[in-house]
Amino acid sequence: MEDQKTSIRRLPGFNPFDLYKDGTSPQPGEVDLIVGGSTDQVVGRVAAFMWMAVRNSEGNFPFLGITVIAPPQLVWDRSNADILNLILKALDDLRNPADDDEVSRLRGLLSVVRCEHLELAEVLGALEATGEQRLVLIPMASTYRDQNVQSRQSPLGKTGVLIAEDRWVPNVARLASRCIEVARSAENTVVFEVPDSPPARDSNRKMLNDIEGLYPSFLILEGESDPGATILNEANRWVAMAVSGRLQDALDEVDAAEISPSYKSQLRIQLVDRCEDNRLKAQVIKQELAIGTSIPPELAARFGRIALRAGDFQTAERLLEQGIPHVTDCGLLEGVLISCTELGSPDLVQRAFERLAALFPDSELLRTNRELRLMQSCQIVQGDGEQRSSRAGFTDLENYLADNLSTQGPVVYEEILETVATRWAGGNELAAICCAIHAQTRNESVSALKLGLAAIESKHYERQATSILLSVMRRMMLLDEIPQESLELYKAPLRQVIAYLASHPSDAHMRAALAKVLSVESCGAIGLPIIASLTLDFVKEGFQLAPKTEMTASEVEDDDAITFFEQALSYLETLPAVEIGVTSLPADLVGDNPQGLVNFLTRMIHHGGNRRGEDTDLNLLEKCTWLICLLMTSATGGGEDLDALRLLAGRYWLDGQSQRARDIAEQILEVAGHGQNRRRLAWSSFSDIYQRAHSPIDALVGISCAFACKAEVSAADIWHEVYTLHRVVRDLGLHNIAADLIPVCRELLERCSLGDEARRRLETMELGLRVSASRENDVQVLSRLVADSTNHCKDVIDAGGELMPAASLLAQSAGLLERAGGQLSPTTSEVLNAAFEGVGTRSAAFLRAMSAATPSIDEVVSLHNRLDIARNAQDVTGDTISVVMTARRFLNDVHRPLVPEEAAVAIELLADRAINTPEGARILDKQWVGDYVRDLSKKGLAVLMLGLNENGELVCVSANDGRLDVRHSCDGNHSFARRVAKWSANYPYQYGFIDREDGNNEFYLSMGDLEIAVPSSQNILIISEPVLQQIPVNLVLEEGEFSGRTRSIGYAPSLTWFEAARRNPSKHDGRRLAWISASEDLNKVGTLEMILERLRSTFEAHRFDIDTRRQIPKNFLGAQMAVITAHGGLTTEKRFIHRISDEEVLAESPEALARALAGVEMVILFVCSGGRSDRHPLGNTTVGLPKMLLDRGCRTVIASPWPLAAVVTGPWLEEFMVAWDAGETAAGATFRANCAVCRRLGDPPQYSLAMAVHGDMLLRITS
């Protein structure tokens, strides 16, 4: 058989006579592999052919018996009698029916060995026990698995394609290799049968063909097509297109491909799964099922998992139920069990678990899934009535814990832990994490915290314990359980969370959860000081310097390196996608000195980044960086790829491509690997990038995780870590702490001889701190600063060092001096011009605009439009810092009068742009803003735009009846910004507590300092920068009367948002819903119960469905209108809406409520301070429910900025709904409702002017 190593036949059904031609039938000691065809047909016909055609020298059947080593009947449902009948039918097909004597002889020769599980070891054991000189048939060999076999050595990544053969070929190769020697020694002939399609991947065919003693045959039967090669050739490219945002192009190519409709349907579903649009995933699966697409059972299981990821639970359940009985692949069956558990179907969990346990009893998932379901059972919330999770396969320990931690009565955790320690050795870790989960669910924060801290020591459960610690911290912050003077108590659990993240840099979900806990939206202003304090604790603990190491790799000749560079780029162009950590270079291209190539490319990167007079060639820098990353799998270095990625990200940021910089920061963590040194370098690089992107919490988390990686670090790396931390705390205004870090860097510089570049960078640090802390009106101090910055910049230019930091410092200090009335010396002007010339055209334009005393509106708009679009709205504030500073400076009127149209553009850029805009938002230009507000005002909607200039003075642009006007509000003693700050110390919160008997005097006195010229129009749209959005324009005084008495006033985040919202049609499902967490028990009469009774008649009259459950509603997404009634709480400093609660146990974050209301067209909030908007302390955006709801796709939000009196709700909603259903706009209906409150309750503004409109104030009812 040596002449037939691989045989490919196209036949009508499997015909062994064609396969074994010319007497080439397998001989004793040989092993055949037949891939393709029907299992029943191949097994029967091979046995029949051997019986008919194979004889020894004496003319007899050469085997003492026929043994079939069969998989479990769950996989191949054929009895012993069935297998005999397969052989007899094959004889009939190939020759003629067997007579009774022949049947008797075959029955005597045939023996069937049934494997209990799909494990390679069982097949091998059965073969060893078979005996000698037998024909051994092993059907469905591709279903067996060896836990030690990896399906594919290289990681899959986002663009990789893993096909079925990648899983079964390595296992069949391992099985065949181990069986060959056994077959030879026993003189057995072994035939493996694989019903799968022949391998399409060359590497997989080669793996089988290279096994000495194995003779594979790959069958393609007549009338059938093999789409494998076609699909494989294109699949990588289609997937790369899908994940890079070109999904429709990929789908179009699939539709045009010459493959069967059923394969096209399967490909469409799998390609859509690679994108992030869950709604599209669900839609495509439903479409394919609706047109009757035939989905093989095993694929049904895969598509059921996709449907679950898409949120289509009904389709997921149906497909999973269809697929479970047919899944034979271990990895898929494990995935199905995970999906069934997520789906929460006890029946499907039972069936999937039992099948996995029967076929693959050594699967590690059996244990982890049991424990996951046990942990779910510990989350039974009192009175929630939800179905308990399945206990399939539970051990005695797991049943004990489930029984004792599913109870709603009192639980003594110490007793449970003691019992477990006594009865089940090794069960303490599981018991501790389960107790922690139970305590967390019951809101027993102290117990949960203690148990979580104990459980996090376990490597098995550290992720669950970390999640518990974060949840407990979030709730404790939500309820203000730890007073301000004791916030240090949060540092112990936070340190453990940081330790976990330090060791698991790729766990993006947990990192995002930590960022959420520390965010202003979750914990107010305390998150940043806590993480900053912990970071400094890590610094005080010191570090361990690594011994110096010499570079051992030999240098590569320049010509050889250039040749490699060109050939490598040509190779990469042939690939559908290049993915860091996944893509690799061929060995013959890399050669025998990959580290030398890395060193050469590193030099190219640094040289390219410091070339004078030219913009950085980002394309070249990208290519060098990608090649370094691809070479690192072969090189001997440590972190050159991470350094290159960090440098590339920094260049992206300088070029305005902040989103690409953040993407690289995420990639760095994904490829950090398992070594402590690489992890530390990765976290340090992550921190550096996020510091540049002005995201201080992410930067502090990154540097804390770097310090938490206990590894010996080079002096240069320590220097970089401290330098990054210095920049973070400097930018936060913590100048004393930043100054304390400079001696640390100086000591490293002197101890470790870091060189002149480090010395210059230390000077940059010192000057940067002086610039950051400088007073803008002190000409003498600024003159000295400019002189020192000039000398430093000249030193850097002369030395050929990295120029951008020094040029930036000189430009900033020079701008400060000019704005203070000082003059630049000729030397400074000369050096500054040389610096501008040296950094390149694009960077010079950026620096000029940033430092100009009077930037032009073109420069301001250009600064904005050069920026990437941020993927997450919260990142916009960091990206636009330079735009905000420049726009504010433009509003100064020191050197020229403001043009209204240009001032309007500047205020639009100061407005809240950190919000997801509706689809199709326009790109800003200087002409559009003026034209748009003028057009709105001609149509009856006046526009009032409010912004602060650099001196804190108010600039108002009003558009009324087609005319634009600009005004300054100046007070020689106190800037408008200072007056707002003074007012906001008590208001608007205090307005909710003014007793009506005290009259309106407090309103007049408090609002008297906030003079704003309000247009006389009946309808007014307010566009203001975040710090001014907290001002209730309803209360602004006009001729001694509140503006809101005679006008309908609404607020929008920006004109860009408002225009896009008006242009996009409404999308909702027509439902009107109300949620009020109130008891239906007539004996319980709290505030919420009283409000429910006041509103019930209006709800019934206008067809509202009422939800009174004591939890955030889960089914409100996409409704037309939602009325929400709950208590709202601020942080302890009476800023930032912080908590949504009822009068019992409910306490949730405002963000949780906003998520539940995503996509609702109109939200009416009867929530205390629900309409409050505070400026974010770390950026130019707001914190408040209006922003959170608009950011999640709501169109209009109506709420009060102060605590709302319960008596307002009934008359207000009654009149609003009448006006709304009559066709009034949201603002018009709100104005009528406020007037109705005034008529019913009198004129106290805390009642009659409380409710205000945010978002689309012109929204009207749609059918």
PELINJO-V802651 format. One record per run of one state. SS is the DSSP state (hx for helix, st for strand, lp for the rest). FROM is the first residue (numbers start at 1). LEN is the number of residues. Records with the same first field share a line. If there is no record, write none. Layout:
SS->FROM-LEN + FROM-LEN
This chain:
lp->1-6 + 10-6 + 20-11 + 36-3 + 54-11 + 71-9 + 95-5 + 115-4 + 129-5 + 139-2 + 144-1 + 146-18 + 187-2 + 195-7 + 210-4 + 220-8 + 244-3 + 257-4 + 274-4 + 291-6 + 310-3 + 325-5 + 344-2 + 360-5 + 378-18 + 406-7 + 424-4 + 442-3 + 456-6 + 479-5 + 504-4 + 519-1 + 524-2 + 541-4 + 546-12 + 574-13 + 591-3 + 610-8 + 632-8 + 655-3 + 671-5 + 693-3 + 709-4 + 714-1 + 732-3 + 753-3 + 774-5 + 800-3 + 820-6 + 840-1 + 852-5 + 866-7 + 880-1 + 891-9 + 912-16 + 939-2 + 949-5 + 961-2 + 970-6 + 985-4 + 994-2 + 999-2 + 1008-11 + 1029-4 + 1036-1 + 1039-2 + 1046-2 + 1052-3 + 1064-8 + 1077-10 + 1102-3 + 1108-13 + 1131-6 + 1142-5 + 1149-1 + 1157-5 + 1168-6 + 1176-6 + 1184-1 + 1192-4 + 1201-5 + 1222-4 + 1242-3 + 1249-2 + 1256-8
st->7-3 + 31-5 + 65-6 + 110-5 + 119-1 + 134-5 + 145-1 + 189-6 + 214-6 + 545-1 + 713-1 + 911-1 + 941-8 + 954-7 + 963-7 + 1019-7 + 1037-2 + 1041-2 + 1048-4 + 1072-5 + 1105-3 + 1121-10 + 1137-5 + 1147-2 + 1162-6 + 1174-2 + 1182-2 + 1196-5 + 1251-5
hx->16-4 + 39-15 + 80-15 + 100-10 + 120-9 + 141-3 + 164-23 + 202-8 + 228-16 + 247-10 + 261-13 + 278-13 + 297-13 + 313-12 + 330-14 + 346-14 + 365-13 + 396-10 + 413-11 + 428-14 + 445-11 + 462-17 + 484-20 + 508-11 + 520-4 + 526-15 + 558-16 + 587-4 + 594-16 + 618-14 + 640-15 + 658-13 + 676-17 + 696-13 + 715-17 + 735-18 + 756-18 + 779-21 + 803-17 + 826-14 + 841-11 + 857-9 + 873-7 + 881-10 + 900-11 + 928-11 + 976-9 + 989-5 + 996-3 + 1001-7 + 1026-3 + 1033-3 + 1043-3 + 1055-9 + 1087-15 + 1150-7 + 1185-7 + 1206-16 + 1226-16 + 1245-4
